[in-house]
Amino acid sequence: MITVSVRDTGVSLSPAAIAQVFEAFHSTKPGGMGMGLAISRSIVEAHGGTIYAAANHPRGMVFGFTLPVAGTALDRQHG
């Protein structure tokens, strides 16, 4: 598996918001559609990966995803 993650030091989300952040139509932004991370999750999972969000201590967030490396047994199953 390969993992890609992005960390920031901005405002963190509450544990309740983190639990919902990948649900369709859930947005943390005023006027947000709440589709971006839901679509991202669908794409990553369709390729055999996982996506996650977590608090970046002492402040901020970490968003990341894992995907199988090309040529692995998992990749051949989805391939």
BELQUIZI-V261479 format. One record per residue. N is the residue number from 0. PHI is phi in degrees with one decimal (none if undefined). NEAR is the number of other ideal C-beta (glycine too) atoms within 8 Angstrom. Layout:
N/PHI/NEAR
N/PHI/NEAR
This chain:
0/none/7
1/-114.9/7
2/-120.2/7
3/-121.9/8
4/-138.5/8
5/-127.0/7
6/-117.0/8
7/-133.7/7
8/-119.3/6
9/-81.4/7
10/-75.7/5
11/-82.6/9
12/-95.9/11
13/-69.3/6
14/-55.1/7
15/-65.8/6
16/-68.2/9
17/-61.3/11
18/-63.5/6
19/-106.8/8
20/-60.9/11
21/-96.6/10
22/-81.3/8
23/-60.6/6
24/71.6/8
25/-98.1/10
26/-129.9/8
27/-97.4/7
28/-108.1/5
29/-60.4/3
30/78.6/4
31/-72.5/7
32/-84.3/6
33/73.7/11
34/-111.6/8
35/-57.6/7
36/-73.7/11
37/-65.7/13
38/-67.3/8
39/-58.3/11
40/-60.9/10
41/-60.4/8
42/-66.0/8
43/-62.5/12
44/-66.4/10
45/-64.6/7
46/-102.3/9
47/82.0/10
48/-110.9/11
49/-133.1/7
50/-131.1/14
51/-149.3/8
52/-137.4/11
53/-153.2/7
54/-69.8/10
55/-104.8/11
56/-81.0/4
57/-88.2/2
58/-154.5/8
59/101.8/11
60/-134.6/12
61/-123.1/12
62/-119.0/9
63/-158.2/10
64/-149.7/13
65/-120.6/10
66/-139.4/11
67/-67.7/12
68/-75.5/8
69/-56.3/5
70/91.9/5
71/-82.3/8
72/-60.0/5
73/-63.7/8
74/-62.5/12
75/-66.4/8
76/-66.9/7
77/-94.2/9
78/-81.0/4
